[in-house]
């Protein structure tokens, strides 16, 4: 038989075993895919003489990825029985049936397969946490974050900004302490590595950008000093998800910021692509996710995965969607821009229908019936390409431009998500 690649084998397991769910006494089927991609199966229900048929079907569907190992809960001792019942609860639910689940074991990027929720309600219990993300770089993500921070600070708010693009930091320099580009000596990398207790002052890890803050404050947590020690420190930070019951390092930083600094907003610049850092920040821990994209196919391929993660997957698990604000970046001027906007809006509507919106009307979720709302998630805020924003030396040079109509419209879209109930 032809060689089966891993993704072909994994897609084949469902069709191979679904016929055995009827008429064989099997109540549930759990597939466990180990670190190397090898597949074994656990069955609930009374034993039958069909195990050889199940194994043959899986061998045909999965090729060499099938281990040939079938375990029955009824045949296991109490310890192993509990182990596999717990594994069933850990496995994500299937959209088509709740009698079959697949539990994947991963070597890295485990954050992309976990879901979380914001650590507090916003704005009633603390500041809104806003993550800025683009699958591809060079779309003005950090500049957009800076513009929102500046507008909110000039309106009198205290804004905390976190540079979590640790592999390619730059936000700390954009919002530096002075025109010389000075930043805090220590930053996010240091905090994650040291995980300091409350006795260590938080101000070791941030600086203030007072030059453009107006009546408010912009408090900046840079990635860290990009010196000869930076790579050494970054290599020691463990981004794998801790299975313990205590808060993770990122959650500890967010809680310290809320408790020690009492900001109105926490803005996080995320790493691009399918990085471990982005996985954490797109797990649902933020109150809103600003997603930047273009009409390029590779941009949509990445955004589709993120929309599925924040939308459809969470709905299947009975969790609320992660709120999104879509941004179309780098729009050309003139007639080309009009066409680009139409194309982007059409693609956005399709992707949100397939990956994000609930198919049935739900009071606590964005669903298909909400598409006509002017602030529906699939309707983007658009930004034309502005050459001077790609080459400025100091943030004060473009301060006025970052408060222009497009940036103000974006700021309005975000703040409308977090109007206190008493003001509605």
Beta strands, then each sheet from edge to edge (+ up, - down):
strand 1: 28-33
strand 2: 39-44
strand 3: 66-72
strand 4: 100-104
strand 5: 128-134
strand 6: 158-164
strand 7: 207-208
strand 8: 217-221
strand 9: 265-270
strand 10: 288-293
strand 11: 324-331
strand 12: 381-384
sheet 1: 3+ 2+ 1- 4-
sheet 2: 7+ 8- 6- 9- 5- 10- 11- 12-
end
